[in-house]
Amino acid sequence: MSTQTRTRSATRTPRKGRSAEVTRLMPTWLIAVLTTLLCVLVLVPVAYIFLASLNSDVGVARGEFWPSQFSLESYTKIWRSVGLGKGIINSLVVSGAVAVVSALIAIGTAYVLVRFSFLGRLTMLRGLLGLQSIPGTLMLLPVFVLFASIGAWVGITIIGTLWGLFIAYLTFALPFSTWVMVTYLRGLPRELEEAARIDGASNMGILFRIIVPLSWPGIVVSGIFAFLLGWNDVLFASIFTKPNTATAAIVLQVFSASQEGGAIPVYSQMMAAALVCAAPVVILYFIFQRYLVGGLTAGGVK
Amino acid sequence: MTSEIAGNTLRDEATRPAGGPPAPQNKKRKGVTERDRPLWLLAPGGLLIAVIILIPLVLALYMSLIDLDQYTLRKWLTTPFIGVENFVEALTKTDLLRSIWISVSFAVVSTIVTVPLGVAAVVVTQNPYRGRAIVRAVFLIPYVLPSFVVATVWRTMLQPDGIVNSVLHNVGIDPGLWLNGPMSYWTLILVEIWAAWPFIYLLALAGLQSVDHEVHEAAAIDGALWWRKLREVIFPYLKGPVSLAFLLGTLNHINNFTLPFVLFGAPAPADVNVLPILVYVTSFQSFRFGLSAAMAVVSLILIAIPLFIYLRAVKLDVSDDGGKK
């Protein structure tokens, strides 16, 4: 079996109709033991995080695993004590904008890369892959200097505003978003486009009337990955933001770093804040699970 | 950030014959579309990537060769050129070599532990049973959670007065400090393993799904014992995806900034002073920008080596297949 076909069948739907006896790889008892171990590995910390967030700060500090008293107090306190609200709004604004704009740019770029031939096309496709592996720590300093210099020349502030963050995330999201769209558009049949072209549709007409309506799953995946890139980033946000433009990740990081040496540790609030920061991501995964898991197995990120 | 590397997408590209046309269908139909190609659609993305990625890349190389610090940053265009002095200083007078060692060993150890976990997870969820969907969703939890959230909650749990120590204390073990001192290195590995093993699981999943049903039947007819079947029939199928996962996983560990930064803060304790943290601290806390750029360039070279080796290996693989197509 060639690598090519193996890759294909891996990215397509799994085979149906396996009978359990034939495909079984292990005795049932061993499957049970291993499954339990892996679930315990994941679920014990997760359960503790939930329980601690429902506990009181004092209870957590006492070392309780099971709260002596359940309360949602921590979830109400964090908005004042951490200033999480502002951070979440900043994160939502930046990451949301990045998701929409990068999906828009990605589909246009991918359309040209997949359907038209021109000089430098292959180089661009390779570049899309190569650019994904550049470490962020290498880019941080030169992008910072570039933003500072452009800002000084033009007379505007970029560092410290959400715009700088938006431009940086947008650019770093583009290679992957575009690649997702390229792989998606390759799978679309050409016949509809050809029929539309015979009917006199222009390139843009084809893009917006045929390609975009057919590519929603691809658009969703590329948009969500762009969103996650912005939401999960700490590196660029730690340098490019001021306290009033800090993203949720930075607010949480500063909050947790400020705990050490403090008088009363507020671990319960910390867990609640962490869960609130994770919530949008988890919700996105749940809603778009079908598209995303397909996208993950076809091009796992992280 | 950009350290997040696409898994199979890389393979899709790499498995194509080197230098050949990408895929037959892409080269066709020139006649229809040759005249009005909407090439301007490439402009927004191309412009952004050129200005925000390509120019800064060149800038990084240039900065590694000049004497740039907080006093000269404002006039970096006229800063004196000092050649390889930054590189010499980075290699001889800083923690760079030690950081490289910490980063590489941490990354390799983490990957070596995550691979069996990920493969085990794939094997045990192979057969359908009631509740398998839930188990699979549970396996994905560490993958879905943002790194900064994972790091924050572990940091809280591993505090000297945190839950981990109080549980261990109750069973009579006194582990000491997790987040400082020599133990911090193993803390970093433990948390990274917890967060990263589902990535191996996802990539191995695609590999296992490519095993044909006939293969299972053949193994069953031969009456192969489960562990022999696993080792001699199934694992060869997983070799490709798992080697890819091994490589990408290692690269992701080396590039991981968020986890050590949020777990330990910056500057990090000496035992977890990984490369990304060292580069970051040298830039934005010591303000030795030129020196930091030199370090970043060294780390880029470090990352390029395994990537290059891998791409070469894949191309060889393809040329073997080439004849059969």
Chai-1 contact restraints between the chains, C-beta under 6 A:
chainA,res_idxA,chainB,res_idxB,connection_type,confidence,min_distance_angstrom,max_distance_angstrom,comment,restraint_id
A,S2,B,D321,contact,1.0,0.0,6.0,A-B,restraint_1
A,S2,B,K324,contact,1.0,0.0,6.0,A-B,restraint_2
A,T3,B,T15,contact,1.0,0.0,6.0,A-B,restraint_3
A,T3,B,D317,contact,1.0,0.0,6.0,A-B,restraint_4
A,T3,B,D321,contact,1.0,0.0,6.0,A-B,restraint_5
A,R6,B,S210,contact,1.0,0.0,6.0,A-B,restraint_6
A,S9,B,S210,contact,1.0,0.0,6.0,A-B,restraint_7
A,A10,B,A206,contact,1.0,0.0,6.0,A-B,restraint_8
A,A10,B,Q209,contact,1.0,0.0,6.0,A-B,restraint_9
A,A10,B,S210,contact,1.0,0.0,6.0,A-B,restraint_10
A,P14,B,Q209,contact,1.0,0.0,6.0,A-B,restraint_11
A,R15,B,H213,contact,1.0,0.0,6.0,A-B,restraint_12
A,R18,B,H213,contact,1.0,0.0,6.0,A-B,restraint_13
A,A20,B,N127,contact,1.0,0.0,6.0,A-B,restraint_14
A,V22,B,H216,contact,1.0,0.0,6.0,A-B,restraint_15
A,V22,B,E217,contact,1.0,0.0,6.0,A-B,restraint_16
A,V22,B,A220,contact,1.0,0.0,6.0,A-B,restraint_17
A,T23,B,H216,contact,1.0,0.0,6.0,A-B,restraint_18
A,R24,B,N127,contact,1.0,0.0,6.0,A-B,restraint_19
A,L25,B,V123,contact,1.0,0.0,6.0,A-B,restraint_20
A,L25,B,Q126,contact,1.0,0.0,6.0,A-B,restraint_21
A,L25,B,L230,contact,1.0,0.0,6.0,A-B,restraint_22
A,M26,B,W226,contact,1.0,0.0,6.0,A-B,restraint_23
A,I31,B,V124,contact,1.0,0.0,6.0,A-B,restraint_24
A,L34,B,A120,contact,1.0,0.0,6.0,A-B,restraint_25
A,L34,B,V124,contact,1.0,0.0,6.0,A-B,restraint_26
A,T35,B,V124,contact,1.0,0.0,6.0,A-B,restraint_27
A,T35,B,V135,contact,1.0,0.0,6.0,A-B,restraint_28
A,L38,B,A121,contact,1.0,0.0,6.0,A-B,restraint_29
A,C39,B,V138,contact,1.0,0.0,6.0,A-B,restraint_30
A,V42,B,V138,contact,1.0,0.0,6.0,A-B,restraint_31
A,V42,B,I141,contact,1.0,0.0,6.0,A-B,restraint_32
A,I49,B,V153,contact,1.0,0.0,6.0,A-B,restraint_33
A,G63,B,S166,contact,1.0,0.0,6.0,A-B,restraint_34
A,I105,B,P44,contact,1.0,0.0,6.0,A-B,restraint_35
A,I105,B,G45,contact,1.0,0.0,6.0,A-B,restraint_36
A,G108,B,L41,contact,1.0,0.0,6.0,A-B,restraint_37
A,T109,B,L42,contact,1.0,0.0,6.0,A-B,restraint_38
A,T109,B,G45,contact,1.0,0.0,6.0,A-B,restraint_39
A,V112,B,L41,contact,1.0,0.0,6.0,A-B,restraint_40
A,V112,B,L42,contact,1.0,0.0,6.0,A-B,restraint_41
A,F116,B,T33,contact,1.0,0.0,6.0,A-B,restraint_42
A,F116,B,R37,contact,1.0,0.0,6.0,A-B,restraint_43
A,S117,B,K27,contact,1.0,0.0,6.0,A-B,restraint_44
A,L129,B,L10,contact,1.0,0.0,6.0,A-B,restraint_45
A,L129,B,E13,contact,1.0,0.0,6.0,A-B,restraint_46
A,Q132,B,I5,contact,1.0,0.0,6.0,A-B,restraint_47
A,Q132,B,A6,contact,1.0,0.0,6.0,A-B,restraint_48
A,S133,B,I5,contact,1.0,0.0,6.0,A-B,restraint_49
A,I134,B,T2,contact,1.0,0.0,6.0,A-B,restraint_50
A,P135,B,S3,contact,1.0,0.0,6.0,A-B,restraint_51
A,P135,B,N255,contact,1.0,0.0,6.0,A-B,restraint_52
A,G136,B,M1,contact,1.0,0.0,6.0,A-B,restraint_53
A,G136,B,T2,contact,1.0,0.0,6.0,A-B,restraint_54
A,G136,B,S3,contact,1.0,0.0,6.0,A-B,restraint_55
A,T137,B,F257,contact,1.0,0.0,6.0,A-B,restraint_56
A,T137,B,P276,contact,1.0,0.0,6.0,A-B,restraint_57
A,T137,B,V279,contact,1.0,0.0,6.0,A-B,restraint_58
A,T137,B,A296,contact,1.0,0.0,6.0,A-B,restraint_59
A,L138,B,A60,contact,1.0,0.0,6.0,A-B,restraint_60
A,L138,B,A296,contact,1.0,0.0,6.0,A-B,restraint_61
A,L138,B,L300,contact,1.0,0.0,6.0,A-B,restraint_62
A,M139,B,P56,contact,1.0,0.0,6.0,A-B,restraint_63
A,L141,B,S283,contact,1.0,0.0,6.0,A-B,restraint_64
A,P142,B,P56,contact,1.0,0.0,6.0,A-B,restraint_65
A,P142,B,L59,contact,1.0,0.0,6.0,A-B,restraint_66
A,P142,B,A60,contact,1.0,0.0,6.0,A-B,restraint_67
A,V143,B,P56,contact,1.0,0.0,6.0,A-B,restraint_68
A,L146,B,P56,contact,1.0,0.0,6.0,A-B,restraint_69
A,T171,B,L48,contact,1.0,0.0,6.0,A-B,restraint_70
A,T171,B,I52,contact,1.0,0.0,6.0,A-B,restraint_71
A,T171,B,I53,contact,1.0,0.0,6.0,A-B,restraint_72
A,F172,B,M1,contact,1.0,0.0,6.0,A-B,restraint_73
A,F172,B,T2,contact,1.0,0.0,6.0,A-B,restraint_74
A,L174,B,G45,contact,1.0,0.0,6.0,A-B,restraint_75
A,W179,B,T9,contact,1.0,0.0,6.0,A-B,restraint_76
A,N203,B,P38,contact,1.0,0.0,6.0,A-B,restraint_77
A,N232,B,P146,contact,1.0,0.0,6.0,A-B,restraint_78
A,N232,B,S147,contact,1.0,0.0,6.0,A-B,restraint_79
A,D233,B,M1,contact,1.0,0.0,6.0,A-B,restraint_80
A,V234,B,F148,contact,1.0,0.0,6.0,A-B,restraint_81
A,V234,B,T258,contact,1.0,0.0,6.0,A-B,restraint_82
A,L235,B,M1,contact,1.0,0.0,6.0,A-B,restraint_83
A,L235,B,F257,contact,1.0,0.0,6.0,A-B,restraint_84
A,A249,B,F148,contact,1.0,0.0,6.0,A-B,restraint_85
A,L252,B,T152,contact,1.0,0.0,6.0,A-B,restraint_86
A,Q253,B,V262,contact,1.0,0.0,6.0,A-B,restraint_87
A,S256,B,T152,contact,1.0,0.0,6.0,A-B,restraint_88
A,S256,B,R155,contact,1.0,0.0,6.0,A-B,restraint_89
A,A257,B,G265,contact,1.0,0.0,6.0,A-B,restraint_90
A,Y267,B,T156,contact,1.0,0.0,6.0,A-B,restraint_91
A,M270,B,T156,contact,1.0,0.0,6.0,A-B,restraint_92
A,A274,B,V149,contact,1.0,0.0,6.0,A-B,restraint_93
A,A274,B,T152,contact,1.0,0.0,6.0,A-B,restraint_94
A,A274,B,V153,contact,1.0,0.0,6.0,A-B,restraint_95
A,C277,B,V149,contact,1.0,0.0,6.0,A-B,restraint_96
A,A278,B,L145,contact,1.0,0.0,6.0,A-B,restraint_97
A,A278,B,V149,contact,1.0,0.0,6.0,A-B,restraint_98
A,V281,B,P146,contact,1.0,0.0,6.0,A-B,restraint_99
A,V282,B,V144,contact,1.0,0.0,6.0,A-B,restraint_100
A,Y285,B,V144,contact,1.0,0.0,6.0,A-B,restraint_101
A,L296,B,L202,contact,1.0,0.0,6.0,A-B,restraint_102
A,T297,B,L205,contact,1.0,0.0,6.0,A-B,restraint_103
A,T297,B,A206,contact,1.0,0.0,6.0,A-B,restraint_104
A,A298,B,N8,contact,1.0,0.0,6.0,A-B,restraint_105
A,G299,B,A6,contact,1.0,0.0,6.0,A-B,restraint_106
A,G299,B,G7,contact,1.0,0.0,6.0,A-B,restraint_107
A,G299,B,N8,contact,1.0,0.0,6.0,A-B,restraint_108
A,G299,B,T9,contact,1.0,0.0,6.0,A-B,restraint_109
A,G300,B,G7,contact,1.0,0.0,6.0,A-B,restraint_110
A,G300,B,L202,contact,1.0,0.0,6.0,A-B,restraint_111
A,G300,B,L203,contact,1.0,0.0,6.0,A-B,restraint_112
A,V301,B,E4,contact,1.0,0.0,6.0,A-B,restraint_113
A,V301,B,A6,contact,1.0,0.0,6.0,A-B,restraint_114
A,K302,B,E4,contact,1.0,0.0,6.0,A-B,restraint_115
A,K302,B,F199,contact,1.0,0.0,6.0,A-B,restraint_116
